[in-house]
Amino acid sequence: MSEHSPKQQFELELKKLERRLGELLHTCGQLKEENRSLRSRQDALINERAGLLQKNEQVRARVESMIGRLKAMEHGS
C-alpha cells in the first residue's frame, strides 16, 4: 500500500465527504417525495372515509325508516 501525502490524504477524505453528502442529498430527496406521496394518500383516505361514513349514515337512516314503516304496517293490520 502506498503512502499518501497529507494533502492527498485530505483530498481523499474530502472526496469521501462529497460522495457521502451527495448520497445524503439523494436520500433526502427520496424521503421528501415519499413523504409527499404518503400525505397525498392520507388525504385521499381521509376523504374516502368521510364519504363512507356519510353513506353509512344514509343507509342507517333508510333502514330505521323502513323499520318504522314495517312497525306501522304491523300495528295497522
RAQUILIN-V282202 format. One record per pair of residues at least 12 apart in sequence whose ideal C-beta (glycine too) atoms are under 6 Angstrom apart, sorted by the first residue. I is the first residue (numbers start at 1). GAP is how many residues later the second one is. Records with the same first field share a line. If there is no record, write none. Layout:
I=GAP  GAP
This chain:
none
